[in-house]
Amino acid sequence: MRAWASKGGYTVDLDRETFRFINHAHQNDRRCRDWVAAWRNWIDIAQEKRGRDSSASKYAPGSDPHLKPGATYDPEKVI
């Protein structure tokens, strides 16, 4: 599985994501026909999220295009 991730260029923390994958499966009493395929999907989604998160960081503080003009982001007020 590590070889698959390396060959595919995945850069997420495989140990952390595998830990989260296992806990999610236990928490939700998940059943899968193919656990390796389910793990690959989990890693793929984690990589996509990482890409979105890093692209969001390209905005300077207070310049996020999703905020109204003049508004600032306050992490303490996030629900």
C-alpha positions in Angstrom: 0.0 0.0 0.0 2.9 2.3 0.7 4.4 1.5 -2.7 1.1 2.3 -4.3 1.0 5.7 -2.5 4.6 6.5 -3.4 4.2 5.5 -7.0 1.1 7.7 -7.2 2.9 10.7 -5.7 0.8 10.9 -2.6 2.3 13.2 0.0 -0.2 12.9 2.9 1.0 11.3 6.2 0.1 7.7 5.5 0.4 6.7 9.2 -1.9 9.4 10.4 -4.4 8.9 7.6 -4.4 5.1 8.1 -5.0 5.7 11.9 -7.9 8.0 11.0 -9.3 5.5 8.4 -9.3 2.6 11.0 -10.9 4.7 13.7 -13.5 5.9 11.3 -14.3 2.4 10.3 -14.6 1.3 13.9 -16.6 4.3 15.0 -19.2 3.8 12.2 -19.2 0.0 12.3 -18.1 0.1 8.7 -18.2 -3.0 6.5 -16.3 -3.2 3.2 -16.0 -5.8 0.5 -12.5 -4.5 -0.4 -10.6 -2.8 2.5 -7.6 -2.0 0.4 -9.7 -0.2 -2.2 -11.5 1.7 0.6 -8.1 2.7 2.1 -6.9 3.9 -1.3 -10.0 6.0 -1.7 -9.5 7.5 1.8 -5.9 8.4 0.9 -7.0 9.9 -2.4 -9.6 12.1 -0.7 -7.0 13.1 2.0 -4.6 14.2 -0.8 -7.4 16.2 -2.5 -8.2 17.9 0.8 -4.5 18.7 1.3 -4.4 20.3 -2.1 -7.4 22.4 -1.4 -6.0 23.5 2.0 -2.7 24.5 0.5 -4.3 26.4 -2.3 -6.4 28.3 0.3 -3.2 29.4 2.1 -2.1 31.4 -0.9 -4.3 34.3 0.3 -2.8 36.8 2.7 -4.6 37.1 6.0 -7.8 39.1 5.5 -7.7 38.7 1.7 -9.8 35.5 1.4 -12.0 36.0 -1.7 -14.8 34.1 0.1 -15.1 36.8 2.7 -17.1 40.0 2.2 -15.0 43.1 1.4 -13.5 44.5 4.6 -14.3 41.3 6.6 -11.6 39.4 8.4 -11.3 35.8 9.5 -11.3 35.2 13.2 -10.7 31.5 14.0 -12.1 32.1 17.6 -15.5 32.9 16.1 -15.7 29.8 13.8 -18.4 27.4 14.9 
